[in-house]
Amino acid sequence: MQLHWHRRTLQPSPNPALSTAFTAAKQEDSRLVSVFVLDDAILSRADGLGVAFMLGSLRELRDWYRGHGGDLVIQHGDPTDVVGRIARSIGADRVVWNEDHSQLARGRDRAVQRALTRTGVAYTSVSNEPPTEVNSSTTLPSNPEAYLANPHDLGIETGAVPQLSDLGEDEYDSAPLTAGTESARKRLRALSNGTTYRRCDDTG
């Protein structure tokens, strides 16, 4: 069983880590489950417009999984606990995710890696750079339903995609930005490169 951990890339394709998980499931005649963790350490650095964009992306992503006979596991908590617990519960051979070079994400990844290592679960962090060539390991299978496990059948709890107000709407600055300002340019870059809901945490 493969466990794919969605982070910034809230789409099925292009998604190098998800493609890698599908390839492994096909080669090993196994299945895969995908999870997204609502992480307060990330959400506390977010703004309202970015979080709203993230939630809309999650709804579309969940629709894709459900349309192929699976579902997206959504849980709220510390990824170190959530990812490790789900990996153990499904007997995952490997957890796969896309690399994220922000300072906060690197620390989080190290914590998840240590937790998985302690329990004997392998992990793979996949480069999120565009592939130099298209092959079976960089594309989704034509029949994803053949490899997607339904988390409900495995007894995995999965929550609904929350509303912005459920996450503390008053905490987020959702005021429109003025075109041409540095804040507006940062928001545009975030939306265009898939970071979606982060404030600038890419220092260091």
Buried (B, 14 or more C-beta within 10 A) or exposed (E): BBBBBBBBBBBBEBBBBBBBBBBBBBEEEBBBBBBBBBBEEBBEBBBBBBBBBBBEBBEEBBEBBEEBEBBBBBBBEBBBBBBBBBBBBBEBBBBBBBBBEBEBBEEBBEBBBEBBEEEEBEBEBBEBEEEEEEEEBBBBBEEBEEBBBBBEEBEBEBEEBBEBEEBEEEEBEEEEBEEEEEEEEBBEEBBEEBBBBBBEBEEE
